[in-house]
Amino acid sequence: MDQLKQAQEIFWINPSYKPDWSAGDTGTVHPEQVRQASMRLQRFAPLIMHYFPETEGSNGIIESDLADIPAMQKSLGVIGRVLLKKDSDLAVAGSVKARGGIYEVLKHAEDLALQNGLLSSAEDDYLKLASQEARDFFHTQKVQVGSTGNLGLSIGRSASALGFHAIVHMSADAKQWKKDLLRREGADVQEYAGDYSKAVASGRALSDADPNSYFVDDEHSVNLFLGYAVAAERLKKQLDQKGIAVDEEHPLFVYIPCGVGGAPGGITYGLKLIFGRHVHCFFAEPTQAPCMVLGIASGKHDEISVQEIGLSGMTAADGLAVGRCSGMVSHIMEDVLSGEATVEDERLPVYQKMLWNQEKIFIEPSSCAAFHALAGLFRTEEGQRYIREQNLNEHMNNAVHIVWATGGSLMPMEERHLD
Ligand SMILES: *Cc1c(COP(=O)(O)O)cnc(C)c1O
C-alpha cells in the first residue's frame, strides 16, 4: 500500500487467489449467461455484416487474430511462447470495447425489438432490424454513455449504425479525433469541462430522466461484462487451431490492461470458466490510476479512489485513466485474479516502439501496459514467488503468454508518434 501511494511500480500477488475457484462462487454473473451472450452475438451476425461489411470475412463475428511475436519475445528475454491478442484491430471500435460495448447495444436492441413486435422471437430473421420500420423506431430511442474515448466509439458507432440516437458524454481530455469520428457517424457528442466522472454523472442523469433513453453504465453493467467474457471461447478455438494445449504441464498466462475493470474482468471470468487453474490472469494499471489493485488489496473495492491515497488518476494511457474500480468486477476478481503489475507512463512508448520496430504492429499506449506485467512475472521477486508457489517452475519452458493488446487501429497516423 505504501508503494502504491508513492506511485511506485509494483508486482502484486493476490493473497486471496483461489486456484480451484469454481464459477458457482459469484452471485452476480452465471456461466450460462456467457453462453447466451455468445448465441446472441451469433444471431446478430447477419445484421453486423450488413452494417459493417468489413466483418464479412468472419461472417459478422467481430474477432481478432492471435499472433506470435517472436522478435518482441526475444527482445523481452522471455522463455516459453509469447502471443499477442490483437483486439487493437477489432472491427468497428478498434479496441477491446468492441466486445462489451457492441454486445450491450445489440442486447438492448433485441429487448426493444421483441417488446415492440419488430422481432417475433429469437429465431426470427435479425436482418428485419435493418428495415425502415425498425430504423424509424430505433430513431425514437436514445442510447447514452459517458466515456474518455474508446467505449464512446464502440457504443456511438454501433448504436448510430442501428439507427439509435446515440449520445456520448465526453470529458474535456478525450481525444479530438475520437469526437470528430463520432460526429461524422451521426453520434451526438457532449463535452464537459471537468473530468470523466462529471461526464458520466451528467449522462446518467439525462438518460434516467428520459423514458426513451438507455444508459450504458461502465461501472455496473453485467451486459458489458458478458460481452467481454465471450472472448474466452473464441480464444480457446484459436489456441486449438494452433495446437496449443492448456493443462497441468502447459500453463497459460494472460496479461490485460485494466481501467474500470469490465474488459479485463470479463475476459478473465470467461477464461477461468474454460481453463480453471491452468490459466493465470494478471492485470496492468498505470501507477497514477491503480484503482483495481487498490480496491482489492485494501478490501474497500469501489469505496476507495486513487485520489484518496494522493494519486492523480491522470495518465497517458487514456483507456486506463480511472480512479475508482467497478465494485461488481473487483468482487468477482478477488478470488480469480492472480495478480497485477503497475507501470509508469514513461515505459509505455518504449514498449510501443519496440513492438512497432520488431513486429510492425501498432497498438495504443494503454495496451502497452500489458507488456510490463509479462516482464514483471519474470523480473520481479514477487513474480518468481508466484511461479514457485503455484509449482510452475518446471513448466515454464512450455508456458504460453498472451499479451492482450486492447486498442489502436482507429488511431490516426498523425497521432501515433512512432519516431
Ligand atoms: C477500456 C480500455 C481498457 C480497459 O477496460 P476497462 O473495462 O475499462 O477495464 C484497456 N485498454 C483500452 C485501450 C481500453 O480502451
Ligand as a Chemical Component Dictionary entry (heavy atoms), coordinates in Angstrom:
data_LIG
# 
_chem_comp.id                   LIG 
_chem_comp.type                 NON-POLYMER 
_chem_comp.pdbx_formal_charge   0 
_chem_comp.three_letter_code    LIG 
# 
loop_
_chem_comp_atom.comp_id 
_chem_comp_atom.atom_id 
_chem_comp_atom.alt_atom_id 
_chem_comp_atom.type_symbol 
_chem_comp_atom.charge 
_chem_comp_atom.model_Cartn_x 
_chem_comp_atom.model_Cartn_y 
_chem_comp_atom.model_Cartn_z 
_chem_comp_atom.pdbx_ordinal 
LIG C1 C1 C 0 -11.238 0.460  -21.855 1  
LIG C2 C2 C 0 -9.889  0.026  -22.162 2  
LIG C3 C3 C 0 -9.203  -0.857 -21.333 3  
LIG C4 C4 C 0 -9.728  -1.380 -20.010 4  
LIG O1 O1 O 0 -11.059 -1.748 -19.981 5  
LIG P1 P1 P 0 -11.938 -1.485 -18.652 6  
LIG O2 O2 O 0 -13.217 -2.154 -18.934 7  
LIG O3 O3 O 0 -12.075 -0.004 -18.517 8  
LIG O4 O4 O 0 -11.162 -2.057 -17.535 9  
LIG C5 C5 C 0 -7.929  -1.225 -21.712 10 
LIG N1 N1 N 0 -7.367  -0.765 -22.841 11 
LIG C6 C6 C 0 -8.004  0.072  -23.672 12 
LIG C7 C7 C 0 -7.315  0.535  -24.905 13 
LIG C8 C8 C 0 -9.282  0.496  -23.359 14 
LIG O5 O5 O 0 -9.910  1.344  -24.186 15 
# 
loop_
_chem_comp_bond.comp_id 
_chem_comp_bond.atom_id_1 
_chem_comp_bond.atom_id_2 
_chem_comp_bond.value_order 
_chem_comp_bond.pdbx_ordinal 
LIG C1 C2 SING 1  
LIG C2 C3 SING 2  
LIG C2 C8 DOUB 3  
LIG C3 C4 SING 4  
LIG C3 C5 DOUB 5  
LIG C4 O1 SING 6  
LIG O1 P1 SING 7  
LIG P1 O2 DOUB 8  
LIG P1 O3 SING 9  
LIG P1 O4 SING 10 
LIG C5 N1 SING 11 
LIG N1 C6 DOUB 12 
LIG C6 C7 SING 13 
LIG C6 C8 SING 14 
LIG C8 O5 SING 15 
# 
